[in-house]
């Protein structure tokens, strides 16, 4: 399975997506594909984002501004989850006594 998709692949895969809507989502920076000699190259994550954007637009009737806010909040949530996972792995790598002290401090906070 590939992780690189052309514009045509994306429009075929995301059935509710039109070329003009795709262009608009790129113009307003809701999706950021890689520039290529002939258009753009999309990744699987871009396809998932485009599915979400179609859902927000059609199912929830959100305008571009609202979609931008929702997507920004989702991006922030994903970043926070990644940061928390990194922090958890770092704490797990510490000696047990330090882990206990961190756990106690978190319970007090």
Secondary structure by P-SEA (a helix, b strand, c coil): ccccccaaaaaaaaccccaaaaaaaaaacccccccccccccccaaaaaaaaaaaaaaccccccaaaaaaaaaaaaaaaaaaaaaaaaaaaaaaccaaaaaaaaaaaaac
